[in-house]
Amino acid sequence: MALQFYEKVEILTCPEFPDRAGKFGYILGKSYVDEPHGNDPEPTEVLGYGVFFEDVEKVYSFGPHELRGTGEVAERSRFYPD
């Protein structure tokens, strides 16, 4: 199951950013295997997630297998002013 936007996630492992393993961040972006086309208006398979870390105020990219969702979803206003 795909993670939700603004969901808090734990970084399980990441050879590219080993210092982020065990840290928590929030989903602010998603990239998909295929773009929507034809009768399928929504892409389904997530290729990667953009995760924002408050401690460094930066977004890193992670594969789905590198993350564990916590089920906690923050309000959009936490990241973007209304």
N, C-alpha and C positions, 0 to 999 in steps of 0.2 A: 504494500500500500504506500502510495506517495505521501510524502510529508507535506504539511500545509504551509502556506505563507505565514510568516511571523511565529512559526512554531519554534520553541526552544529545543535545541538538539545537543547531544553530547558527541564529541569527536572520538570515535573508537580507535582509529589508527589512520595514519597518513604519512607515508614515507616522504612526500614532498614538503610537508610542514610538521615535522616531528614534535616541535614545541607546542603544537595545538592539541595533541592527543590528551584526552582527559578533560579538556576545556569545554565550556558551554557557550553556544552562540545562538543566533536566530536566523531562520530562513528568510532571506530578502530577495532571492532570485532563483529561477529554475531554467535549465536548458533541456531541450527535448531531442530525442533521436530523430523524429520526423516532424516537420511543420504540418499544420492542418491543411487538408486538401480534400477535394471531392465532397462526399457526403459525411465525412468525419471532421466536424468543425473544431474539435478539441484534440490536441496531441495527447497521447496517453503515456508513453514511456519516457520517464525522466532520465536524462543522461548525467546531469550534474546539478548541484545546488550551490547557490551563493550564500555563504554564511557570514553574518556580521558579528564581530566580537567587540563588545563595549570597551574592553580593557586596552585595545589598540586602535579603536575606531577605524577598522578596516574590514573589508569583505574578502574572504578567501573562497576558492572553488573546491568542492569535494564531490566525490562519487557517492552514489546512494549507499554502497556497501561500507563506507567510512563513517556513517552517521547512525545515531540511534535517537529517535524522537522521544520526547518526554511526555507528549500529550498536552503540555502547557503552551497555550497560544497567547501571545501578547497583543495588545491593541495596536493597530496601524499607527496611531498618533504617537506612539513611543519612538518611532523612527522617522516619520514624515509629518511636518506641521500641516494642520488642516487649513 
